[in-house]
């Protein structure tokens, strides 16, 4: 099967497709840093670093005898439950799903995998979700929509995503089979190098032997790993971290240390959350702004640690400035979750 990844980001879905055995031939991504990361890790794929609205499908050279799968997820910030201000029809980015529909019509692939945040199915009482389903059905596709939690698919993170799988041959697929156990934060992180607040190490050797099946899978036999970069937090923020137990959040911090907030009660539960080593992580979205705390150390998460919680293996290299790398990881579709979806498609052919 040949793949085309649009709105590819840094390559989470392509990585999952590749793990399933799909050859991804083309990718389209507007953000320059994300496109650099993608190309660094998927050199065999032709990366088109352009606005999707300028993407002309007639430039694609596709084989006639191999099935094609088109996949991707349009920008999701406008559908996020934590971003109520932009969950409306006036937000231009919310309508980029129509570009996905346009490309689908022009390419007319055998399979389509449309992905977005869990809130996509609920925004404006399901308006965008229903419009997307109607568009695929009007094109003659059988649709199989799912709301999947990444923690059920070998990803050490509670992260819900909407998938709409479409078949031109009228095949209805089932929800991918769940893993027998959930991986937790401790299994994911505790073999990685020990680093401090503000660390900037391009490459470091591992501090311990791989102590879990998940860690062994992520290491892939490597001696060293990359992207050990952490935001330099101020002394005031580090003081706050010290008051938060595993599983706790800003509510555990004395009010006297939170006086720079106009109304501390408006903080959501993900702010200053210390990860619990015995549970899957909370969502790794904008983990820098949320001040997510390492389970044992009084610091934020490194790019590599966040990537581990997203199920990117340690040979996956992120490019760009620190803030760009953090955003790439937070925006990505967990590769193991994508792998489960693509594997289910291949099982039905």
N, C-alpha and C positions, 0 to 999 in steps of 0.2 A: 504494500500500500504506500502511496505517495502522499505526503502531507504539505499543507499550506497553512502557515501560522500568521494570522493578522492580529493587530494589537498585541504583538508578541511579548512586550516587556523585555525582561532580561532572559527569558527562555524557559520558564517553569513548565509550560505545557509542552513545548518541544522536547524537553528532557524526558517528560513522562511518555510522550509518543515514541521517542527513540528507545526507551526502556522496553516498550511493548513490541518493538520490531518494525516501526514505521520509519520510512526514509523521508525526512522533512526537506523539501527542495527549495521552498521560498518562505521568507518571513518579511513582515512589514511592521515597522515601528518608528514612530515620530521622534521620541526622546533620544538624543544623541548618546548619552551615557549608557542607557539601556541597550541601545543598538551595538555599542562597543563591547559590552559584556556578552551579549548574544553571540557576536561574531568570534569573540575570543574562545568561546566554548563550543560553538557549532560551525566550524570553518567550512564544512561541506555544504552548508545552506547558503543560498544567495540572500543576503540581507538588503532590503530596500528601506533605507532610512528616510522616509517621506511621510507626509500627511496622508492618511488613508483616503481623504477626499480627492487627492491628486493621483491615486493609484489606478492605473489603467491595466485591466486584466488581460488585454490583448498582447502584452509583452511576455506572458507566461508561456513556457514551452513544456507541455505536459504529455506523458506517454498515453497512448490510446488503449493499451491492453491492461494497464494496471489500475485498480480502483483508487480514487482520490478522496481524501478527507480534508475538508476545510475546517479550521478551528480557531478559536480565540475568544477574548473577552473584552468588549468595549470598556472605556473608562467607567469605573464603578463608584467614584466618590459621591455622585449624585443620588445613588441608590442605597448608600450606607445608612444604617439605623442611627449612627452617631453623627450624622451630618444632615439634620432636619432642614436647615436653611436652603439646601439645594435640591431637595426632593420635590421638584415641581417641573411643570412642562416648559417653563421659561429658560431653564438651564440648558444651554446649547449642547453641552457634553452628554446630557441625558438622551439626546437624539442620535448620537453616533451609532446606536444599534442599527439605524437605517442604512448606514454604510456597510455594515455586516450583511444585511439583507441584499443590498445592491450587488456586492461581490458574489454572494451565493447565487443570485440569479444569473450573473454573467458567466461564472465558472460552471455552475450546475454539477457539483461534485456528487459522488456516490453517497458520501456521508458528510454530515455537518455536526460539529460539536460546539455549541454556544455556551459560554461560561460567564457567570457573574456572581456578585455577592448575594448572600441569602436574602437581603432586603429587596433585591430586584423583583422578586415575586410578590412583594407587598406594597411597593411604592405606588402611591395614588390608587390604592385599592386594586393593585395588580394590573394597572393600565398598560405599562410597558411590557410586562410579561405576556399578557394576553395578545397584545399587538404583535409581538415577536412570534408567538405560536401560530397566530392566524396567517402571518406572512409565510412561514415555512409550509404550512398545510396548503395554502393557495398555490405554492410552487409544486405541489404534488408529493411532499415528503410525509412519511409516517414519523410522528414525534414521540419521544420518550423523555419526559421531564423528570428530574430528580433533584431533591435537596439532600446533599451529602455532607457528612461531617468528616473532615480529614482525619480525625483521631481514630476512626474506624478502619483506616487504610494505611496503617504503618507510619503515620505522621504524628509526632509527639506534641500535638497541638489541637485544641478545640477550635475548629474553623469551619463554618458552614458555607457552602457554595452551591449555587443553582447551576445545573447542567441541563441543557436541552440537546438530546442526541437525535439526529434526524437521518432517516434512511430513504433513499430514492427508490429502493426495491421493496418498500412496504414492510421492512423488518422492525418488529417491536422488540426492544431489548429490555432485560430485567436490570434492576439495581445491582451494581457490582457486588460480588461476595465480600463480606466484611472479614477483616483479619481476626484471628482467634483471640488476640490480646491487644491492649493498648500500650503503646510506649509512653514512658514518662520523661520528665525533664532531666532527672538524674541520669537515666540511661543514655540520654542524648548528649549531655554536656560534660560529665565529670572526668573524661579522659583528655579533654582539651587543655592546652597550655594555661597555666595560672598567670594572669596578667592583672595590671592595676588600672585604676581610673585614668582615662586619657591615653591609654596605650596606643602605639602606632607601629606595629610590627607587620611587615609585609609577609614574613614567613617565620615559623617557629616549629621546633620539634615537639612531639606530643609529650605531655608530662607523665602519663601513665599508660599502661597497657589498655587495649580496648576491653572494657569490662562488661559489655553487653552485646547481644547479637546486633542491635541497631548500630552501636558505635563501630563494630567491625564492618558492617555494610557501608557506613559513611566513609570510613578510612580507605577502603579499597586497596589495602596493602601499602599505603604511603608511609613514609618516615616523618614527613613534615606537612603542615597545613598552612594556608594563607589567610589574608584579610583579618588579621587580629587588630582591628581598629575600634576604638571606643571613644565616644564623645567625652570631652574633658568637662566634668561637672564641677561646679563651685563647691567650696567648703560647706556653704549653707545647705546645699542639696545633699551632700554626703551626710551631714548631721541628721537630715530627715530620714535617709535610708536606714540609719542605725536603729530607728524606732519601729521599723516594719518587720514583723515576723513572716515566715513563709505562709503564703496564702492571704496575707494582710494587704492593706492599701493605705491611702492617705488618712483614713479615719484613725489609724494607729499613731499618727504623728501629732505631738502636742500643738495646740492651736497657736502658741506663741512663736513656733517655728514656721507658721504658714501665713504670716501677716501680710505678705506681699500679694496675697489673693484677696480681691475685693469681697468675694463671697465664697468661702471655702466649701460651703455646703453644695455648691453647684458642680463640684468636681465629680466625674463619674467613677465607677468602681475600678476602672482600669488604670487610673492615675496612681503613680507610686505603688504599683502592685509588685510584691516580691513573689517570684515564681515558687511553686511548691514542687520540690524534687520528686515527690511520690505520685504526682498527677501530670496529665498532659498540660502543656502551657495554655495560657489564655491566648487570644488572637495576637499574632505578630503582625500588627498593622504598622502604624507609625510609632514604633516602639521607642524611638528617641523622644518624641514629644510627650508620650505617655509616661516616660520615666520608668519603664519596666526595670525591675531590680533582679540581679543575679540571685539565685536561691541561697547561696552561702556567703557571697562577698558583697561588700557595700559599694557597689558600682553598677553602671548600666550594662547592657549586653553588647558584646562585640558583634561585628558583622558576621564573623564565622559562627558564633553561637546562635545568632538569629537564623542563619542559613541552615544550621543543623536542625533547628526546630521547624523549619520549613521543608526538610528532607532533601536539601541539596547536598550532594556528596562533597567531600573535602577537596576534590580536584577541580571544583567549579570556582572559577576566578571572577571576582567582581571588579569592574573598572569604574573610573570616575572619582570625583571628590567624595569625601566621607558621607556627606548628607545624601548624595546621589546613590551611593551603594546601599545605605540604610533604606532609602525609599524603594529601590529596586527589590530588595529582599522582602520588604513589607507588602509590596503590591503583588508579588508573584503568586501564581497557582502552585501549591505544593506538588513537586514532581511525582511523588508516590501516589497522590490522589489522582492526578491526571493519568498515570500509568494504569490504575485500576479501571478507569473509564475506557481508555483505548483498548485495553486487553479484553474487556467485555465485548466491545465491537468486533474485534478480531475473532473472538470465540463464536460469533454469530454468522460468520461468513463461511 
